[in-house]
Amino acid sequence: MGAPAGLKLNYAFNNMLGKFFLYHIHLWWTFLIFMTPVMDFAFEVLLLFGRLGITFQISIASDFLALISFHTYCIYVYAARLFNIQLNALISLSRLFLGKKKNPLRERVDSCQYKPDQLFVGTLLFTILLFLVPTTWVYYTVFTTFRLLLTGFSGLLARLRLYFQVTPSKNNMTITLWMTMVTSSWGQTWKNCVIDTIAYQPSIKWSEILNSIIWGQLIYPL
């Protein structure tokens, strides 16, 4: 709750957000302490399932990663929602200076004549929000970075599990193959080898991820 990189943050707002997030971290550690016996038993059960193969072990590792990082995900959601609300509020209030307002019924921006008291209150709210955004942005940047790292690692585990699922295994039985040479790309050949019962991982849409980061929208698992 200091001044990272020399940024001059709003002291009261920074102190409030810091205590709020620290309270959730403390609450999460308290929950882990009380649930330690249950988690020890669940961990032993998961180890038994891990003997079923490498794909089970990867799935267990992915679920365990999501469990131990649940508190960071909650804080990320709080910071992202707050940052998104502030951006939308600034955009809406900025229309005051242009004499515009959004018409939600027709999904367009129309002209509007504001009264002096409306302009005064709107300008005051715009100024307050504008000076609070850097404080929110610092927390949002930190926890969005954590979210990207965890999401990227979880996506890597999911694709690694898919790779092991579609990789052919050794078979001692006699097999007769009827093959026909087909000219195709390596990517298309990989897709054709995926078994129908296995869910294929969708491609990563980097533009949507970048748009979500800029506007404070939630980033979902890859």
Residue pairs with C-beta under 8 A, 6 or more apart in sequence:
1 14
1 15
1 18
1 19
3 9
4 138
7 134
7 138
8 134
9 134
9 135
9 138
10 131
10 132
10 134
10 135
13 132
13 135
13 136
14 135
17 135
17 136
17 139
20 78
21 75
21 78
21 139
24 71
24 74
24 75
25 71
25 75
27 71
28 70
28 71
32 39
46 60
46 64
49 56
49 60
50 56
50 57
50 60
54 164
55 161
55 164
55 165
58 157
58 160
58 161
58 164
59 161
61 157
62 154
62 157
62 158
62 161
65 150
65 153
65 154
65 157
66 73
66 154
69 146
69 150
72 143
72 146
72 147
72 150
73 147
73 150
75 143
76 143
76 144
76 146
76 147
77 218
79 136
79 139
79 140
79 143
79 144
80 140
80 143
80 144
80 216
80 217
80 218
81 216
82 136
82 140
82 216
83 133
83 136
83 137
83 140
83 216
84 215
84 216
84 217
86 129
86 132
86 133
86 136
87 133
87 215
87 216
89 125
89 129
90 126
90 129
90 130
90 133
92 102
93 122
93 125
93 126
93 129
94 126
95 101
95 102
95 109
96 114
96 118
96 119
96 122
96 123
96 126
99 111
99 112
99 113
99 114
100 109
100 110
100 111
100 112
101 109
101 110
101 111
101 112
102 108
102 109
102 110
103 109
103 110
114 122
140 216
144 213
144 219
147 219
148 213
148 219
151 219
151 220
151 221
151 222
152 222
154 221
154 222
155 201
155 204
155 221
155 222
158 201
158 221
158 222
159 201
162 194
162 198
162 200
162 201
165 195
165 198
166 193
166 194
166 195
166 198
184 192
191 200
194 200
201 222
204 222
209 219
211 217
212 218
212 219
213 219
